[in-house]
């Protein structure tokens, strides 16, 4: 039986001129580091249409998986690169409520 994921949300504020570079850096990080980590389930990047922000939505198996990710030396190497482009706020939690339309993709 699958357990509810731990949801990690990061809001990165970025200058519009740097949004594309930030997205490319985050995608590279997901492809080369995040995908290899135990406990990772999925990540979605959401770009503000005006270029001012990027939201990282990711799901993990447990709080321990999130801490392991944050402590990974490969991940640590990305943090200064990300901070050179954006400021960010992070939060994590468990799903409290979800609703969706049946056949939403139909």
C-alpha positions as CSV (number, residue, x, y, z in Angstrom):
1,X,0.0,0.0,0.0
2,X,1.4,3.4,-1.0
3,X,1.9,6.0,1.7
4,X,1.1,9.6,1.2
5,X,4.1,11.5,-0.1
6,X,5.9,14.3,1.6
7,X,5.4,17.4,-0.6
8,X,8.2,19.9,-0.9
9,X,7.4,23.3,-2.4
10,X,10.0,25.8,-3.3
11,X,9.1,29.3,-4.6
12,X,12.0,30.9,-6.3
13,X,11.8,34.6,-7.1
14,X,13.9,35.5,-10.1
15,X,14.5,38.4,-12.4
16,X,12.5,37.7,-15.6
17,X,15.7,37.8,-17.7
18,X,17.0,34.9,-15.6
19,X,14.0,32.7,-15.6
20,X,15.0,30.6,-18.6
21,X,18.5,30.0,-17.2
22,X,17.0,29.0,-13.8
23,X,14.6,26.6,-15.5
24,X,17.5,25.0,-17.4
25,X,19.6,24.7,-14.3
26,X,16.7,23.1,-12.4
27,X,16.0,20.7,-15.2
28,X,19.6,19.7,-15.3
29,X,19.6,19.1,-11.6
30,X,16.5,16.9,-11.8
31,X,17.9,14.9,-14.7
32,X,21.4,14.3,-13.2
33,X,20.8,14.3,-9.4
34,X,17.2,14.2,-8.2
35,X,16.2,11.2,-10.4
36,X,18.9,9.1,-8.9
37,X,17.9,9.7,-5.2
38,X,16.0,7.1,-3.2
39,X,12.6,8.3,-2.1
40,X,12.0,10.7,-4.9
41,X,8.6,10.3,-6.7
42,X,8.1,13.3,-9.0
43,X,8.9,16.9,-9.6
44,X,7.0,19.6,-11.5
45,X,8.4,23.1,-12.4
46,X,5.8,25.8,-12.7
47,X,7.0,29.1,-14.4
48,X,5.2,32.4,-13.8
49,X,4.1,33.9,-17.1
50,X,5.8,37.2,-16.3
51,X,9.1,35.5,-15.6
52,X,9.3,36.6,-12.0
53,X,9.1,33.2,-10.3
54,X,9.4,29.4,-10.5
55,X,7.7,27.0,-8.3
56,X,9.2,23.6,-7.7
57,X,6.7,21.0,-6.6
58,X,8.2,17.6,-5.6
59,X,7.0,14.5,-3.9
60,X,9.1,12.3,-1.7
61,X,8.5,9.1,0.2
62,X,9.4,10.5,3.6
63,X,11.0,13.4,5.5
64,X,14.2,11.4,5.7
65,X,14.3,11.2,1.9
66,X,14.0,15.0,1.8
67,X,16.9,15.4,4.3
68,X,19.0,12.9,2.4
69,X,18.5,14.9,-0.8
70,X,19.4,18.2,0.9
71,X,22.6,16.6,2.3
72,X,23.7,15.0,-0.9
73,X,27.0,16.5,-2.1
74,X,25.8,16.7,-5.7
75,X,22.7,18.6,-4.5
76,X,24.9,20.9,-2.3
77,X,26.8,21.8,-5.4
78,X,23.6,23.1,-7.0
79,X,22.5,25.4,-4.2
80,X,25.0,28.2,-4.8
81,X,24.2,28.1,-8.6
82,X,20.5,28.4,-7.8
83,X,21.0,31.2,-5.3
84,X,23.1,33.1,-7.9
85,X,19.9,33.3,-10.0
86,X,17.0,33.4,-7.4
87,X,15.9,33.8,-3.8
88,X,13.7,31.0,-2.5
89,X,11.3,30.0,0.3
90,X,10.7,26.4,1.0
91,X,8.1,24.4,2.8
92,X,7.2,20.8,3.2
93,X,4.1,19.0,4.4
94,X,1.6,16.3,3.8
95,X,-1.4,16.4,1.6
96,X,-4.3,17.8,3.6
97,X,-7.0,17.8,0.9
98,X,-7.2,17.2,-2.8
99,X,-10.1,17.5,-5.3
100,X,-10.2,16.9,-9.0
101,X,-12.7,16.7,-11.8
102,X,-13.4,13.2,-13.1
103,X,-12.0,12.8,-16.6
104,X,-10.1,16.0,-16.2
105,X,-7.9,15.1,-19.1
106,X,-10.6,13.9,-21.4
